[in-house]
Amino acid sequence: MAPTAKLLITDIISEKFEVPANFVRPKHERPNLHAVKEAAIETIPIVDLKGINGTNHHQIVDAIGQACKTHGFFMVINHGIQKELIDGMLRVGKEFFHLPESDRNHLYSEEPWRPVRLCTGFNPTAKSVRMWRDALKLQCHPIEEYINQWPTNPSDLREVAAEYSKQGRELGVRITELISESLGLEKEFLEEAMGGQLPTLSVNFYPPCPQPDLALGLNPHTDANFITVLLRDEISGLEVSRDGKWVKVPAVKDALTIITGDQIQVLSNDKYKSAVHRVTLNSKNERLSVAMFLRPSDKIAVKPVEKLVDEKNPAIYRPFIYKEYISTVWSNGLNVPTILDYFKI
């Protein structure tokens, strides 16, 4: 009997000492790791949410608005999610990817609409170079509708991931309200415009890569959703494009990274930008991140907010249904830095 094909990079790499050919980037797409510098911490927008309901409220709103305008991402501290829960989420994520193949690979699927699935890269069916990432995708709202489909191993994964997704969504809604206020809108406006944001949890595992200068964990891209609440371990890998150059985003102890997505750029009529970012690799350390993608419901019509459009600032994007947008992203397989151009007027 022929040996069973390896589905995940985690399993492939146990038998390989070089990057398989279908993961090797063309020369002009390779990450050129030696040319990338880490951003100085003082150049990274870090927003302290302490006092969000008190005297610091307006200062926090202004800081978030400025970060959305100039960077497309920011970090938050004093965000309300306990360190024990953050540590637990990182732990169960790593334990899951260290399980034997037989205990996890039954969840593998190349169908993007499945509510619970294990996958590699972004769209493995696309005719393109594959990305060096394994991921466990969990639909998580409402919890009671999906939790019985989640893995039961590690034994506390459901409990930890459920609590983390609950608190992560609550944080995401608070951030959305602050972004709404920063645009001069009522705080509930953007949340209501999205039809109540639906969260997906993506537990991303990047195994050590024997030739990290040849591959990427994730291609350069913008996030298709509204905002991403990103939990990272201490291993660097996230890079953002700044003035045409890539810079490493340093890890900040106990901080979460908020990445603004394409739907913010559309709704704000380009006042705010979605961040172009990528993930690079290293040859020594595995890396894990947990991304909570907050997105509109599939049938919501997305368009620039009328209050932000006038004769001097005409609408840049045509109205579209979110499901149309995400289908375009999926069919392109993260092979275009931004999908927004397809939807411009």
Secondary structure by P-SEA (a helix, b strand, c coil): cccccccccccccccccccccccccccccccccccccccccccbbbbbcccccccaaaaaaaaaaaaaacccccccccccccaaaaaaaaaaaaaaaaccccccccccccccccccccccccccccccccccbbbbbbbccccccccccccccccaaaaaaaaaaaaaaaaaaaaaaaaaaaaccccaaaaaaaccbbbbbbbbbbcccccccccccccccccccccccccccccccbbbbcccbbbbbbbcccbbbbbbcaaaaaaacccbbbbbcbbbbbccbbbbbbbbbbbccccccccccccccccccccccccccaaaaaaaaaaaccccccccccccc
